[in-house]
Amino acid sequence: MTALEMYTDDLFIGGEWVKSNSGVYVDVTDPATEQVWGRVPAADEADINKAVAAAKNAFRGKGWSDIGAAARAVFINRLADEFEARSEQLSAIITSENGTPITESGQAAKHGAGLLRYYASLADFVDADDRRPYPSNPQQYTQVVRMPRGVCALIAPWNYPVALVMIKLAPALIAGCTVVIKPASETPLDLRVLMDAAQAAGIPAGVINLVTATRHTIGALVEHPDVAKVAFTGSTEVGRMLAEQCGRFLKPVTLELGGKSASIVLEDADLGYFESMINKTCLRNTGQTCYNSTRILAPRSRYDEVVDAVASAVRGAKQGNPFETDTVYGPSASKKQFATVTDYIRIGQEEGASVATGGSGRPDGLDVGYFAKPTVFANVNNQMRVAREEIFGPVLVVIPYENEDDAVAIANDSDYGLGGTIYSADVNHAEELARRVESGSTGINFFQNNQAAPFGGWKDSGIGMEYGPEGISAYTRLKSIHRTV
């Protein structure tokens, strides 16, 4: 495992590293070793005020918002190049922070750079000349223009600490907004790589700011009068709190929240192929992915076959040192999350579910680190807590269904609606079913977000869309200018 040490006392504000005002710090622990290896300052309200002021100064006047999207795209493409060049350093930090297997974290820089380049390519869309004539008078028309909202607060989670910033940062930058980023307390160090890249790329001072802070100071950022927009990825519980705060100030907010997605295995599905996809679509990143299909719905006629396939896939995947390239399952990201996952494994057994693989206790040979046994529960009904509540760990449940209508009903019987998959030899029929599933995204025989297409949750899984041109709309407001020819 890596032997990184990163102890810092500064924040990135106004284009430079400045010492925090607070004098309070947060330790960073490697979840695979339980060893503290880093430290960051816990910003206080004065630090946050300074960061917002820097972002506001960069936005106003002849600043970032006024140079046009084409000019901003030049800066954004430079940032993409500088960021991707730091891939090895970035992946080592991420894996040390949250235990993400290195094969996953190794893609973080490339993915983030790809998002930056994609949104840079939409500069013409942002600055498009949208003339709309009056139907009753050809001598008059309305010019509809997109205007950047202003200073945006970007609040990131710990499971994909870079990707879920980039999905917000890239559209915000091309739209002309400036930002203050607050990473999760568990993963506060990886975005320092992005700040170094921003300096090297010549991003104007104050356009991108980074404050590390505890959850207790989020309110000072969200409710700041100069913050015009909030974007958050995280739990539904915290999302509700932020929505209430933003609602009081009539402040727009994008929320990408929890999930309990379903994978519907149809009778004609190729179970060998389905088994090969389990760790990609159901347990990606040790189950710590919001859109994972953690409820597997199997036809009763093939139920035992499906359970065997799922258990085989999970049992056969290596768990251990996340820095080894053949590791599929790393540790839970924190001691708190480890306790949550192991508690749910106990709950599932107490509810009467059968353990097809895994179960309570530590994995063999992993006595140190926050490692929970990858677990598959069979004989589960959709009313059990393990079938209804987001676990966010390497735990799957397999639920039988009687017919396709029953499968859709079970899939939709959830407070969440984020992702999902359908496995079938007939992709056209699977698409018909996908249209009936109440979720923002559904994959047929695979699941992978497309940066050019919208992604977001229905029901308790969130508000608003990210990715695609639709992602830009969250960071702009429309102005209609009525005029004559």
C-alpha positions, 0 to 999 in steps of 0.5 A: 500500500502507498505511504503518502503523507499530506499534512496541510494548513491551507485552503485554495482561495483567490488563486493561491494557497492561503492559511486557514483562519480556524486553527482546527483540523480534520485527520485523513485516515486510510480505510485499508490500514486504519492509519492517519496519513493526512490532515486538512484545515476545517474552514470556519465562516471567515474562510468561507466568506473569503472564498465566496468574496474571491469567487464573486470578484472573479465573476463580476465586471470584466471577469470570467462571466464576460469573456464569452464561452469560446474564451473560457473553453480555451482555459478549460481545455488547458485545465483538462490537459494539466489535470490528466497529466497528474493522473498517477498522483491523483489515483494514489490519493483517492485510493488512500482516502477512501479505499477505491480499488486502484483500477477504478481511481486510476480512471479519475483524471481521464474521466475528469479531463474528458468532462472538461473537454466535453463541456468546452466543446459546447461553447457555441451552445452557450453563446448561441444566437437564439432569435425568436420572432413575434408571430404577430409582427415580423419587425419585432423579435426576442433575443433569448440569452443564457446568463451565468448564475454567479457564484456556485457552491459545489458540495462533493461526496466521498465515494467519487470525490473527483468525478462528482465535482467535475460533473458540476465544475465543467458545466459551471465553468463553461456557463461563466460561473465561478465556484467554491468547492467543498469536498467531503470530510473523508476525502479532502486531499484529492482536489488539491491536485485539481487546484495545482492543475488550475494554477498551471493552466492559468485559470484566473484567480478566484474562478475556482476556490477550495475550502475543506470544512466539516458538515457543521459549516456547510450552512455558512456556504449554502446560505451565503447571500453571494452564493447564487446556486448550490449543487450537491451529491450525497445522501437523501437525508442531507439533500433534504436539509440543503433543499430546505435551506435553499428554499428559504432563500429561493436559491436554485439547487441540484441534488443527486442523492441516494438510490436503491436501483433494481436489476431486472433479469428477464427469462431470456437473459444470458446468465453467464453474461449477466454474471460477468456484469455483476461487479460492474453494474451492481457492486461497482466501487465496493458497492459505494456507487449511488446508481448500483443495481443492488436489488436483483429481480429474478423470475421465479422459474430461474430464481435459483439459477440467478442466485447461484450466478450472483453468488458466484460472481461475488464469491469469485472476486478478490477483496483486499489491498486496493492498490493491487490491480486485481482487487475488485472489492476494497474496504468501506470508505470509513469506520462509520460506513463500515459500521453501517454496512456490517449492521445491515448484514446483521439486519438482513439475517435477522429479517430471515434472508438467506446468506448465499455468500458472505454474511457477518464477521470479517473476511478471512485474512483481513483483520485490519481495515474497514473490510466488510464481507461481500454478501448476497442475500436470497429469499428476500421480499421487497418489504425487508429493510435490506431491500428498501434502504440504501446500504452503500456497501458490497451487499446485494439482495435477490428478489423473485417475481412472478411475471414482467408486470410484477417485476416492474411493480417491484422495481417501482416500489421504492422511495428511490429512482436513480438507475437500474438495468434490464437483462434480456436477449430482446433489447427492443422489448427490454426498452419497452420495460425500461420506459415503465421503470420509475428512474432517471436512467436505465441500462439494457444489458449494461449501465454506463453514464453517457456524458452527453446525456442527462443523468439525475434521480426521480423521487427521493433520488434527487432534483435536476439533471447533470451531464449533457447540455442539460447540465449547463442549464443548472448554471444559467438563467434565461433573459429575454430581450425584446427588440425590433429588427 
